[in-house]
Amino acid sequence: MNSNILSSKPIEIPVPAVAGAAKSDALVREGQTYDIVCKMENPLWTIHDILTAIGMMVIEMDGDEAIGALQRLVSIAQRSFEEAEALRARLFHLNHPDRDDVAKERANEA
């Protein structure tokens, strides 16, 4: 089995520029951060859905080495997705235009 497949080194993948993305933090205007965070949700959940589908396909595969490698990749990617989604959710709440009202509603629900 190729040990490079299960390497713990991060894989560098070029990330395409996002249309309309700010070139520096100084260019982010008030309210723009909230909009960016909101736009992150669909791509993140698309990644989640793809990983879920790959995970289901692994069940039908043959070959222990290939299955193990693919399961490991899915597991790493799912963990990264969960971390990214948690950060997105935190930014969403911190930048919500009605943050104080939302916090009060949550406190009343608890």
Buried (B, 14 or more C-beta within 10 A) or exposed (E): EEEEEEEEEEEEEEEEEEEEEEEEEEEBEEEEBBEBBBEBEEEBEEBBEEBEEBBEEBEEEEEEEEBBBBBEBBEBBBEEBEEBBEEBBEBBEEBBEEEEEEEEEEEEEE
